[in-house]
Amino acid sequence: MADRAHLERDLRAVGLRVTQPRLAVLAAVHTHPHLDTDALIAAARTRLDAVSHQAVYDVLRVLTDTGLVRRIQPQGSVARYEARVGDNHHHMVCRSCGAISDVDCATGAAPCLTPSGDAPPGFVVDEAEVIYWGRCSSCATAPAVPSTTDRPAERGTP
């Protein structure tokens, strides 16, 4: 968890004013990576009672736009937010419980993956997003329960 002085420096470094709602939301994202908006609202309210839903939505948009926060949205999930930015890491998502874990790059330096030879000529890759789907260790040891979510490759097919 980043301390208040660190969060204030981060906000100023991207040209943002330091406000209580921004500090509360940024601290919540640092403390609880991969939370959805509703959970972040609750977490921010533990630091600042009077922060509104709209204020949190606005702060998340600004923090995402300035690169202080990364928004991820695995297929079939609501948007989640994290403060780990700029390293092009990937995610593992549990099909059973929805837990999300960070995973470092698959191979080599960012952007981790080189497109196949049939990629458009001149296209410059600066980021790659990989989501590994499976079951976390807790769910993998539990008895299997039929999934209500199709595999990502099967989504959208009849």
PyMOL commands that place a pseudoatom at each C-alpha (Angstrom):
pseudoatom trace, name=CA, resn=MET, resi=1, chain=A, elem=C, hetatm=0, pos=[0.000, 0.000, 0.000]
pseudoatom trace, name=CA, resn=ALA, resi=2, chain=A, elem=C, hetatm=0, pos=[1.363, 3.376, -0.999]
pseudoatom trace, name=CA, resn=ASP, resi=3, chain=A, elem=C, hetatm=0, pos=[1.370, 6.056, 1.686]
pseudoatom trace, name=CA, resn=ARG, resi=4, chain=A, elem=C, hetatm=0, pos=[-0.452, 9.353, 1.345]
pseudoatom trace, name=CA, resn=ALA, resi=5, chain=A, elem=C, hetatm=0, pos=[2.670, 11.299, 0.316]
pseudoatom trace, name=CA, resn=HIS, resi=6, chain=A, elem=C, hetatm=0, pos=[3.378, 8.781, -2.465]
pseudoatom trace, name=CA, resn=LEU, resi=7, chain=A, elem=C, hetatm=0, pos=[-0.229, 9.001, -3.735]
pseudoatom trace, name=CA, resn=GLU, resi=8, chain=A, elem=C, hetatm=0, pos=[-0.116, 12.809, -3.681]
pseudoatom trace, name=CA, resn=ARG, resi=9, chain=A, elem=C, hetatm=0, pos=[3.153, 12.767, -5.679]
pseudoatom trace, name=CA, resn=ASP, resi=10, chain=A, elem=C, hetatm=0, pos=[1.614, 10.377, -8.214]
pseudoatom trace, name=CA, resn=LEU, resi=11, chain=A, elem=C, hetatm=0, pos=[-1.430, 12.625, -8.711]
pseudoatom trace, name=CA, resn=ARG, resi=12, chain=A, elem=C, hetatm=0, pos=[0.703, 15.746, -9.122]
pseudoatom trace, name=CA, resn=ALA, resi=13, chain=A, elem=C, hetatm=0, pos=[3.113, 13.979, -11.483]
pseudoatom trace, name=CA, resn=VAL, resi=14, chain=A, elem=C, hetatm=0, pos=[0.300, 13.500, -14.020]
pseudoatom trace, name=CA, resn=GLY, resi=15, chain=A, elem=C, hetatm=0, pos=[-1.013, 17.038, -13.569]
pseudoatom trace, name=CA, resn=LEU, resi=16, chain=A, elem=C, hetatm=0, pos=[-3.959, 16.265, -11.293]
pseudoatom trace, name=CA, resn=ARG, resi=17, chain=A, elem=C, hetatm=0, pos=[-5.010, 18.259, -8.267]
pseudoatom trace, name=CA, resn=VAL, resi=18, chain=A, elem=C, hetatm=0, pos=[-4.867, 16.363, -5.009]
pseudoatom trace, name=CA, resn=THR, resi=19, chain=A, elem=C, hetatm=0, pos=[-8.422, 15.948, -3.746]
pseudoatom trace, name=CA, resn=GLN, resi=20, chain=A, elem=C, hetatm=0, pos=[-9.837, 13.762, -1.009]
pseudoatom trace, name=CA, resn=PRO, resi=21, chain=A, elem=C, hetatm=0, pos=[-11.940, 11.646, -3.409]
pseudoatom trace, name=CA, resn=ARG, resi=22, chain=A, elem=C, hetatm=0, pos=[-8.919, 11.026, -5.666]
pseudoatom trace, name=CA, resn=LEU, resi=23, chain=A, elem=C, hetatm=0, pos=[-6.781, 10.046, -2.681]
pseudoatom trace, name=CA, resn=ALA, resi=24, chain=A, elem=C, hetatm=0, pos=[-9.487, 7.745, -1.298]
pseudoatom trace, name=CA, resn=VAL, resi=25, chain=A, elem=C, hetatm=0, pos=[-10.059, 5.953, -4.615]
pseudoatom trace, name=CA, resn=LEU, resi=26, chain=A, elem=C, hetatm=0, pos=[-6.365, 5.696, -5.517]
pseudoatom trace, name=CA, resn=ALA, resi=27, chain=A, elem=C, hetatm=0, pos=[-5.566, 4.319, -2.062]
pseudoatom trace, name=CA, resn=ALA, resi=28, chain=A, elem=C, hetatm=0, pos=[-8.394, 1.783, -2.406]
pseudoatom trace, name=CA, resn=VAL, resi=29, chain=A, elem=C, hetatm=0, pos=[-7.088, 0.615, -5.790]
pseudoatom trace, name=CA, resn=HIS, resi=30, chain=A, elem=C, hetatm=0, pos=[-3.559, 0.256, -4.372]
pseudoatom trace, name=CA, resn=THR, resi=31, chain=A, elem=C, hetatm=0, pos=[-4.835, -1.663, -1.346]
pseudoatom trace, name=CA, resn=HIS, resi=32, chain=A, elem=C, hetatm=0, pos=[-7.338, -3.888, -3.179]
pseudoatom trace, name=CA, resn=PRO, resi=33, chain=A, elem=C, hetatm=0, pos=[-6.248, -4.701, -6.751]
pseudoatom trace, name=CA, resn=HIS, resi=34, chain=A, elem=C, hetatm=0, pos=[-8.820, -6.138, -9.160]
pseudoatom trace, name=CA, resn=LEU, resi=35, chain=A, elem=C, hetatm=0, pos=[-11.904, -4.830, -7.354]
pseudoatom trace, name=CA, resn=ASP, resi=36, chain=A, elem=C, hetatm=0, pos=[-14.948, -3.780, -9.333]
pseudoatom trace, name=CA, resn=THR, resi=37, chain=A, elem=C, hetatm=0, pos=[-16.464, -0.306, -9.063]
pseudoatom trace, name=CA, resn=ASP, resi=38, chain=A, elem=C, hetatm=0, pos=[-19.019, -1.170, -6.371]
pseudoatom trace, name=CA, resn=ALA, resi=39, chain=A, elem=C, hetatm=0, pos=[-16.348, -2.715, -4.151]
pseudoatom trace, name=CA, resn=LEU, resi=40, chain=A, elem=C, hetatm=0, pos=[-14.083, 0.295, -4.743]
pseudoatom trace, name=CA, resn=ILE, resi=41, chain=A, elem=C, hetatm=0, pos=[-16.904, 2.625, -3.727]
pseudoatom trace, name=CA, resn=ALA, resi=42, chain=A, elem=C, hetatm=0, pos=[-17.220, 0.740, -0.444]
pseudoatom trace, name=CA, resn=ALA, resi=43, chain=A, elem=C, hetatm=0, pos=[-13.444, 0.727, 0.066]
pseudoatom trace, name=CA, resn=ALA, resi=44, chain=A, elem=C, hetatm=0, pos=[-13.178, 4.459, -0.697]
pseudoatom trace, name=CA, resn=ARG, resi=45, chain=A, elem=C, hetatm=0, pos=[-15.973, 5.166, 1.777]
pseudoatom trace, name=CA, resn=THR, resi=46, chain=A, elem=C, hetatm=0, pos=[-13.915, 3.602, 4.566]
pseudoatom trace, name=CA, resn=ARG, resi=47, chain=A, elem=C, hetatm=0, pos=[-11.474, 6.484, 3.975]
pseudoatom trace, name=CA, resn=LEU, resi=48, chain=A, elem=C, hetatm=0, pos=[-13.951, 9.213, 3.016]
pseudoatom trace, name=CA, resn=ASP, resi=49, chain=A, elem=C, hetatm=0, pos=[-17.559, 8.767, 4.159]
pseudoatom trace, name=CA, resn=ALA, resi=50, chain=A, elem=C, hetatm=0, pos=[-19.162, 11.306, 1.849]
pseudoatom trace, name=CA, resn=VAL, resi=51, chain=A, elem=C, hetatm=0, pos=[-17.803, 10.155, -1.516]
pseudoatom trace, name=CA, resn=SER, resi=52, chain=A, elem=C, hetatm=0, pos=[-20.620, 9.596, -4.030]
pseudoatom trace, name=CA, resn=HIS, resi=53, chain=A, elem=C, hetatm=0, pos=[-20.963, 6.863, -6.638]
pseudoatom trace, name=CA, resn=GLN, resi=54, chain=A, elem=C, hetatm=0, pos=[-20.557, 9.452, -9.385]
pseudoatom trace, name=CA, resn=ALA, resi=55, chain=A, elem=C, hetatm=0, pos=[-17.407, 10.879, -7.791]
pseudoatom trace, name=CA, resn=VAL, resi=56, chain=A, elem=C, hetatm=0, pos=[-15.823, 7.415, -7.710]
pseudoatom trace, name=CA, resn=TYR, resi=57, chain=A, elem=C, hetatm=0, pos=[-16.776, 6.775, -11.349]
pseudoatom trace, name=CA, resn=ASP, resi=58, chain=A, elem=C, hetatm=0, pos=[-15.318, 10.162, -12.332]
pseudoatom trace, name=CA, resn=VAL, resi=59, chain=A, elem=C, hetatm=0, pos=[-12.125, 9.570, -10.350]
pseudoatom trace, name=CA, resn=LEU, resi=60, chain=A, elem=C, hetatm=0, pos=[-11.636, 6.107, -11.853]
pseudoatom trace, name=CA, resn=ARG, resi=61, chain=A, elem=C, hetatm=0, pos=[-12.045, 7.540, -15.358]
pseudoatom trace, name=CA, resn=VAL, resi=62, chain=A, elem=C, hetatm=0, pos=[-9.466, 10.278, -14.678]
pseudoatom trace, name=CA, resn=LEU, resi=63, chain=A, elem=C, hetatm=0, pos=[-7.022, 7.879, -13.007]
pseudoatom trace, name=CA, resn=THR, resi=64, chain=A, elem=C, hetatm=0, pos=[-7.356, 5.470, -15.933]
pseudoatom trace, name=CA, resn=ASP, resi=65, chain=A, elem=C, hetatm=0, pos=[-7.018, 8.232, -18.538]
pseudoatom trace, name=CA, resn=THR, resi=66, chain=A, elem=C, hetatm=0, pos=[-3.818, 9.515, -16.886]
pseudoatom trace, name=CA, resn=GLY, resi=67, chain=A, elem=C, hetatm=0, pos=[-2.309, 6.039, -16.557]
pseudoatom trace, name=CA, resn=LEU, resi=68, chain=A, elem=C, hetatm=0, pos=[-2.276, 5.867, -12.759]
pseudoatom trace, name=CA, resn=VAL, resi=69, chain=A, elem=C, hetatm=0, pos=[-4.779, 3.015, -12.805]
pseudoatom trace, name=CA, resn=ARG, resi=70, chain=A, elem=C, hetatm=0, pos=[-5.366, 0.205, -15.274]
pseudoatom trace, name=CA, resn=ARG, resi=71, chain=A, elem=C, hetatm=0, pos=[-8.879, -0.948, -16.139]
pseudoatom trace, name=CA, resn=ILE, resi=72, chain=A, elem=C, hetatm=0, pos=[-9.259, -4.589, -17.036]
pseudoatom trace, name=CA, resn=GLN, resi=73, chain=A, elem=C, hetatm=0, pos=[-12.399, -6.404, -18.053]
pseudoatom trace, name=CA, resn=PRO, resi=74, chain=A, elem=C, hetatm=0, pos=[-12.067, -10.136, -18.583]
pseudoatom trace, name=CA, resn=GLN, resi=75, chain=A, elem=C, hetatm=0, pos=[-14.790, -11.469, -20.864]
pseudoatom trace, name=CA, resn=GLY, resi=76, chain=A, elem=C, hetatm=0, pos=[-18.014, -12.023, -18.934]
pseudoatom trace, name=CA, resn=SER, resi=77, chain=A, elem=C, hetatm=0, pos=[-16.877, -9.842, -16.028]
pseudoatom trace, name=CA, resn=VAL, resi=78, chain=A, elem=C, hetatm=0, pos=[-17.471, -6.277, -14.926]
pseudoatom trace, name=CA, resn=ALA, resi=79, chain=A, elem=C, hetatm=0, pos=[-14.599, -3.808, -15.141]
pseudoatom trace, name=CA, resn=ARG, resi=80, chain=A, elem=C, hetatm=0, pos=[-11.886, -4.180, -12.505]
pseudoatom trace, name=CA, resn=TYR, resi=81, chain=A, elem=C, hetatm=0, pos=[-9.134, -1.752, -11.556]
pseudoatom trace, name=CA, resn=GLU, resi=82, chain=A, elem=C, hetatm=0, pos=[-5.511, -2.084, -10.489]
pseudoatom trace, name=CA, resn=ALA, resi=83, chain=A, elem=C, hetatm=0, pos=[-2.589, 0.201, -9.729]
pseudoatom trace, name=CA, resn=ARG, resi=84, chain=A, elem=C, hetatm=0, pos=[0.033, -2.048, -11.318]
pseudoatom trace, name=CA, resn=VAL, resi=85, chain=A, elem=C, hetatm=0, pos=[0.613, -0.142, -14.542]
pseudoatom trace, name=CA, resn=GLY, resi=86, chain=A, elem=C, hetatm=0, pos=[3.304, 0.201, -17.169]
pseudoatom trace, name=CA, resn=ASP, resi=87, chain=A, elem=C, hetatm=0, pos=[4.712, -3.323, -17.052]
pseudoatom trace, name=CA, resn=ASN, resi=88, chain=A, elem=C, hetatm=0, pos=[2.362, -5.108, -19.480]
pseudoatom trace, name=CA, resn=HIS, resi=89, chain=A, elem=C, hetatm=0, pos=[1.652, -7.957, -17.067]
pseudoatom trace, name=CA, resn=HIS, resi=90, chain=A, elem=C, hetatm=0, pos=[-1.168, -10.419, -17.651]
pseudoatom trace, name=CA, resn=HIS, resi=91, chain=A, elem=C, hetatm=0, pos=[-3.926, -12.015, -15.572]
pseudoatom trace, name=CA, resn=MET, resi=92, chain=A, elem=C, hetatm=0, pos=[-5.195, -15.416, -14.483]
pseudoatom trace, name=CA, resn=VAL, resi=93, chain=A, elem=C, hetatm=0, pos=[-8.958, -15.623, -13.936]
pseudoatom trace, name=CA, resn=CYS, resi=94, chain=A, elem=C, hetatm=0, pos=[-10.627, -18.431, -12.008]
pseudoatom trace, name=CA, resn=ARG, resi=95, chain=A, elem=C, hetatm=0, pos=[-13.709, -19.718, -13.819]
pseudoatom trace, name=CA, resn=SER, resi=96, chain=A, elem=C, hetatm=0, pos=[-15.272, -20.858, -10.552]
pseudoatom trace, name=CA, resn=CYS, resi=97, chain=A, elem=C, hetatm=0, pos=[-14.868, -17.992, -8.092]
pseudoatom trace, name=CA, resn=GLY, resi=98, chain=A, elem=C, hetatm=0, pos=[-13.781, -15.153, -10.393]
pseudoatom trace, name=CA, resn=ALA, resi=99, chain=A, elem=C, hetatm=0, pos=[-10.530, -14.447, -8.536]
pseudoatom trace, name=CA, resn=ILE, resi=100, chain=A, elem=C, hetatm=0, pos=[-7.994, -12.526, -10.617]
pseudoatom trace, name=CA, resn=SER, resi=101, chain=A, elem=C, hetatm=0, pos=[-4.233, -12.823, -10.133]
pseudoatom trace, name=CA, resn=ASP, resi=102, chain=A, elem=C, hetatm=0, pos=[-1.388, -10.950, -11.777]
pseudoatom trace, name=CA, resn=VAL, resi=103, chain=A, elem=C, hetatm=0, pos=[1.055, -12.893, -13.938]
pseudoatom trace, name=CA, resn=ASP, resi=104, chain=A, elem=C, hetatm=0, pos=[4.289, -11.467, -15.277]
pseudoatom trace, name=CA, resn=CYS, resi=105, chain=A, elem=C, hetatm=0, pos=[4.945, -11.410, -19.038]
pseudoatom trace, name=CA, resn=ALA, resi=106, chain=A, elem=C, hetatm=0, pos=[4.850, -14.779, -20.752]
pseudoatom trace, name=CA, resn=THR, resi=107, chain=A, elem=C, hetatm=0, pos=[8.257, -14.392, -22.399]
pseudoatom trace, name=CA, resn=GLY, resi=108, chain=A, elem=C, hetatm=0, pos=[10.745, -11.624, -23.029]
pseudoatom trace, name=CA, resn=ALA, resi=109, chain=A, elem=C, hetatm=0, pos=[10.298, -7.910, -22.637]
pseudoatom trace, name=CA, resn=ALA, resi=110, chain=A, elem=C, hetatm=0, pos=[7.077, -5.974, -23.161]
pseudoatom trace, name=CA, resn=PRO, resi=111, chain=A, elem=C, hetatm=0, pos=[4.982, -6.371, -25.205]
pseudoatom trace, name=CA, resn=CYS, resi=112, chain=A, elem=C, hetatm=0, pos=[5.719, -10.054, -24.511]
pseudoatom trace, name=CA, resn=LEU, resi=113, chain=A, elem=C, hetatm=0, pos=[4.303, -11.395, -27.724]
pseudoatom trace, name=CA, resn=THR, resi=114, chain=A, elem=C, hetatm=0, pos=[5.294, -10.878, -31.307]
pseudoatom trace, name=CA, resn=PRO, resi=115, chain=A, elem=C, hetatm=0, pos=[2.398, -11.020, -33.783]
pseudoatom trace, name=CA, resn=SER, resi=116, chain=A, elem=C, hetatm=0, pos=[2.451, -13.668, -36.478]
pseudoatom trace, name=CA, resn=GLY, resi=117, chain=A, elem=C, hetatm=0, pos=[3.792, -12.899, -39.906]
pseudoatom trace, name=CA, resn=ASP, resi=118, chain=A, elem=C, hetatm=0, pos=[0.331, -12.061, -41.249]
pseudoatom trace, name=CA, resn=ALA, resi=119, chain=A, elem=C, hetatm=0, pos=[0.023, -8.958, -39.030]
pseudoatom trace, name=CA, resn=PRO, resi=120, chain=A, elem=C, hetatm=0, pos=[-0.507, -5.687, -40.923]
pseudoatom trace, name=CA, resn=PRO, resi=121, chain=A, elem=C, hetatm=0, pos=[2.792, -4.295, -42.216]
pseudoatom trace, name=CA, resn=GLY, resi=122, chain=A, elem=C, hetatm=0, pos=[4.100, -1.355, -40.230]
pseudoatom trace, name=CA, resn=PHE, resi=123, chain=A, elem=C, hetatm=0, pos=[1.897, -2.037, -37.220]
pseudoatom trace, name=CA, resn=VAL, resi=124, chain=A, elem=C, hetatm=0, pos=[3.857, -1.242, -34.064]
pseudoatom trace, name=CA, resn=VAL, resi=125, chain=A, elem=C, hetatm=0, pos=[2.810, -3.320, -31.043]
pseudoatom trace, name=CA, resn=ASP, resi=126, chain=A, elem=C, hetatm=0, pos=[3.199, -1.535, -27.715]
pseudoatom trace, name=CA, resn=GLU, resi=127, chain=A, elem=C, hetatm=0, pos=[1.074, -3.784, -25.511]
pseudoatom trace, name=CA, resn=ALA, resi=128, chain=A, elem=C, hetatm=0, pos=[-0.225, -7.332, -25.431]
pseudoatom trace, name=CA, resn=GLU, resi=129, chain=A, elem=C, hetatm=0, pos=[-3.045, -8.581, -23.227]
pseudoatom trace, name=CA, resn=VAL, resi=130, chain=A, elem=C, hetatm=0, pos=[-3.199, -12.213, -22.216]
pseudoatom trace, name=CA, resn=ILE, resi=131, chain=A, elem=C, hetatm=0, pos=[-5.795, -13.732, -19.908]
pseudoatom trace, name=CA, resn=TYR, resi=132, chain=A, elem=C, hetatm=0, pos=[-5.245, -17.238, -18.632]
pseudoatom trace, name=CA, resn=TRP, resi=133, chain=A, elem=C, hetatm=0, pos=[-8.513, -18.990, -17.709]
pseudoatom trace, name=CA, resn=GLY, resi=134, chain=A, elem=C, hetatm=0, pos=[-8.743, -21.920, -15.342]
pseudoatom trace, name=CA, resn=ARG, resi=135, chain=A, elem=C, hetatm=0, pos=[-9.396, -22.712, -11.699]
pseudoatom trace, name=CA, resn=CYS, resi=136, chain=A, elem=C, hetatm=0, pos=[-7.473, -21.255, -8.757]
pseudoatom trace, name=CA, resn=SER, resi=137, chain=A, elem=C, hetatm=0, pos=[-5.869, -23.623, -6.256]
pseudoatom trace, name=CA, resn=SER, resi=138, chain=A, elem=C, hetatm=0, pos=[-8.823, -23.374, -3.855]
pseudoatom trace, name=CA, resn=CYS, resi=139, chain=A, elem=C, hetatm=0, pos=[-11.394, -24.131, -6.532]
pseudoatom trace, name=CA, resn=ALA, resi=140, chain=A, elem=C, hetatm=0, pos=[-9.262, -26.796, -8.216]
pseudoatom trace, name=CA, resn=THR, resi=141, chain=A, elem=C, hetatm=0, pos=[-9.239, -28.867, -5.026]
pseudoatom trace, name=CA, resn=ALA, resi=142, chain=A, elem=C, hetatm=0, pos=[-12.987, -28.442, -4.483]
pseudoatom trace, name=CA, resn=PRO, resi=143, chain=A, elem=C, hetatm=0, pos=[-15.474, -30.806, -6.160]
pseudoatom trace, name=CA, resn=ALA, resi=144, chain=A, elem=C, hetatm=0, pos=[-16.209, -29.695, -9.712]
pseudoatom trace, name=CA, resn=VAL, resi=145, chain=A, elem=C, hetatm=0, pos=[-19.377, -27.673, -10.181]
pseudoatom trace, name=CA, resn=PRO, resi=146, chain=A, elem=C, hetatm=0, pos=[-20.796, -27.210, -13.692]
pseudoatom trace, name=CA, resn=SER, resi=147, chain=A, elem=C, hetatm=0, pos=[-19.680, -23.835, -15.035]
pseudoatom trace, name=CA, resn=THR, resi=148, chain=A, elem=C, hetatm=0, pos=[-22.250, -21.225, -15.982]
pseudoatom trace, name=CA, resn=THR, resi=149, chain=A, elem=C, hetatm=0, pos=[-19.657, -19.538, -18.173]
pseudoatom trace, name=CA, resn=ASP, resi=150, chain=A, elem=C, hetatm=0, pos=[-18.570, -20.993, -21.488]
pseudoatom trace, name=CA, resn=ARG, resi=151, chain=A, elem=C, hetatm=0, pos=[-14.921, -21.054, -22.368]
pseudoatom trace, name=CA, resn=PRO, resi=152, chain=A, elem=C, hetatm=0, pos=[-13.747, -17.786, -23.960]
pseudoatom trace, name=CA, resn=ALA, resi=153, chain=A, elem=C, hetatm=0, pos=[-13.256, -19.476, -27.355]
pseudoatom trace, name=CA, resn=GLU, resi=154, chain=A, elem=C, hetatm=0, pos=[-16.845, -20.711, -27.270]
pseudoatom trace, name=CA, resn=ARG, resi=155, chain=A, elem=C, hetatm=0, pos=[-18.516, -17.446, -26.288]
pseudoatom trace, name=CA, resn=GLY, resi=156, chain=A, elem=C, hetatm=0, pos=[-20.672, -15.930, -28.972]
pseudoatom trace, name=CA, resn=THR, resi=157, chain=A, elem=C, hetatm=0, pos=[-21.064, -19.163, -30.895]
pseudoatom trace, name=CA, resn=PRO, resi=158, chain=A, elem=C, hetatm=0, pos=[-24.415, -20.947, -31.141]
for i in range(1, 158): cmd.bond("trace and resi %d" % i, "trace and resi %d" % (i + 1))
show_as sticks, trace
zoom trace
